[in-house]
Amino acid sequence: MLGTSPHALRLTSPVGTLDRSLVVFEAAQLVARNGVIALPDTSLFAEPAWHPDIVDLWLRRPPREMRHRRREGTWFSCLLEYAYNYYHWICEVLPRFHRVLERLPHDTRFVVPPRMAAWQWESLAAIGIERSRCEPLPVDECWQIDELYYAPPVAVCGDHDPDAARWVRDVVIRALGVQPDAGTPSRFFVTRRLTRRNVVNEAELWPMFEAAGFNDRNRDDDIRRAGETVRRGGLRSRAARCG
């Protein structure tokens, strides 16, 4: 941890990585957005939902209140709570394919969240999943899938598996054709001091990053320029608040 703990901050225990596995469910029900899986014996496989209160909310609208639809064939679930968010998609959804993608049957199709953004489709293509193999799960539907492959998140929400993160980085860099910039790579510190979700002790942290050669980025035009630097291969490291 950098800096001192702000007054009255409630610290949480380290979360860490999760055991990796790839399992197959038969005739399981899949519900939109958070990826909760209802097994034939009525038990729930709720790892993708992260928090117990999210599962409780799901239980207040169980599958019987949704439109049921049977899907034949082999599928893999990309669903995860907060998957619509850029950070959670890049750092939590994509790493689930590490050491998994090559083990899926060749005819596997992919269940994705509703209302996918362009950058999400682009990221799937970058790791080798064509859009034609994907289908969004509507928020008002519950799918019963003949054969559902499932890999849990690689780490609890807010933590990361370094090997999986590096795999995502390397695969995407190759797919986008990013070449290292001949100039000095940049270091960006993305601040949120102008938003309500800021870092409460940022004034203490920033001098540490500045001394390490980071540049401050806090406006839309700054963020866009940072993105252009990434495309050129000139980004060495970036620090930013999670969430």
Disulfide bonds with the S-S distance in Angstrom:
none
